[in-house]
Amino acid sequence: MISSQNMWPPARTEPYLAPEWARGLAVIPRGRLRLARLPTPTERWRPPDADPDWDIWIKRDDLTGLVTSGNKIRKLEFLLAEALEQSADTVITCGGIQSNHARATAAAARALGLDCHLVLAANSAPVADPGLGGNLLLDRLVGARIHRITWEEYPERSAHMATVARELQAAGRRPFVIPEGGSSLAGCWGYIEAIQELLAEQRAHGWDWADLAGACGSGGTAAGLAAGVRAAGWPVRVHAVIVSRDVEYFRELIRRHWLDLGLGSAVDETVDLVPGYVGAGYGVSQPQELERLVHTARRTGVILDPVYTGKAFYGMISEMRANPGRFQGRRVLFWHTGGLFALFDRQDELAPVIRRMEE
Ligand SMILES: Cc1ncc(COP(=O)(O)O)c(C=O)c1O
């Protein structure tokens, strides 16, 4: 029999049944689309620079799909279900010019027969042709319409998306706006569900982690993971390595989502927001980060990205070494959240690092 799990795109939104431990949460999505390849592999990993007594594991959310790979597709399972429920015919979202979220949204939307408009920020003034580097190639291959803004304009991203939405409505379209990174309450459910996936693996195999760690860029992944472990009463700690903005911004975002879910506001009991690894700025790489990225690829075949996972992994290893007390134990699961395609826009920066290691 062909089920919706054997269909691409999925034939329809499924009614969503939350895990038992999450049924008391105040807001539960009605529907879910099966867009991600789940469960993703959960593997023991021996990255370079790890001390022998660390037991590091990796959750391969870089393998949630190909064009839709990375963490965003878990959120989009709920966000795009909401879009379809509202009979939208177009989605609008935003991010940096190399946004993985924008690319995953564009690809998933197209698969569902929806148009996609992307409000993307870059350093330079908008030009007629934004180019085809990295994620942009895929955005444009699937026919997303790009609206370029500058980083100075980015704080007003919601207003820019609202303008695009108004223009589309005036043309008779039905747009659905997805916030930056898909980090709305609905998006969080992608990572509340991911905790159910991990709990099932823990129970089936007896694996037990004391700590989870990963990149925090727009906050939804950390908010969802932390909400999941809190609601499930699982005593793991979530280390969210900040790669843009600051601790206060994310504490407030997570607190807001937790309050909406009825989880209270004691986010610090579950989440460790790790500052100090934005480095030279959001999306800007430092040589030591790229060196660890290349070193990790050469030693383990796992490809990190320069903007999120590369910095988060650098931060996790640095903290495990400098501040081991920050972690509850020595068995830590690194959540690989994807980002591969951004590398294809960084060849000039990576070339000297790769050449040096080849010598
Ligand atoms: C590859 C990758 N990893 C991690 C993140 C961070 O996730 P979040 O935005 O949910 O904090 C993002 C997006 O922001 C991303 O594209």
The ligand as an SDF file (V2000), in Angstrom:
LIG
                    3D

 16 16  0  0  0  0  0  0  0  0999 V2000
   22.6820   24.9190    9.5210 C   0  0  0  0  0  0  0  0  0  0  0  0
   21.9910   25.6210   10.6290 C   0  0  0  0  0  0  0  0  0  0  0  0
   22.2610   25.2420   11.8720 N   0  0  0  0  0  0  0  0  0  0  0  0
   21.6840   25.8530   12.9270 C   0  0  0  0  0  0  0  0  0  0  0  0
   20.8050   26.8970   12.7590 C   0  0  0  0  0  0  0  0  0  0  0  0
   20.2440   27.5340   13.9800 C   0  0  0  0  0  0  0  0  0  0  0  0
   18.9770   27.0750   14.2770 O   0  0  0  0  0  0  0  0  0  0  0  0
   17.9260   28.0810   14.9110 P   0  0  0  0  0  0  0  0  0  0  0  0
   17.7150   29.1450   13.8840 O   0  0  0  0  0  0  0  0  0  0  0  0
   16.7280   27.2680   15.1400 O   0  0  0  0  0  0  0  0  0  0  0  0
   18.5440   28.6420   16.1390 O   0  0  0  0  0  0  0  0  0  0  0  0
   20.4920   27.3260   11.4550 C   0  0  0  0  0  0  0  0  0  0  0  0
   19.5940   28.4460   11.1730 C   0  0  0  0  0  0  0  0  0  0  0  0
   19.5210   29.4690   11.7840 O   0  0  0  0  0  0  0  0  0  0  0  0
   21.1050   26.6760   10.3680 C   0  0  0  0  0  0  0  0  0  0  0  0
   20.8540   27.0380    9.1080 O   0  0  0  0  0  0  0  0  0  0  0  0
  1  2  1  0
  2  3  1  0
  2 15  2  0
  3  4  2  0
  4  5  1  0
  5  6  1  0
  5 12  2  0
  6  7  1  0
  7  8  1  0
  8  9  2  0
  8 10  1  0
  8 11  1  0
 12 13  1  0
 12 15  1  0
 13 14  2  0
 15 16  1  0
M  END
$$$$
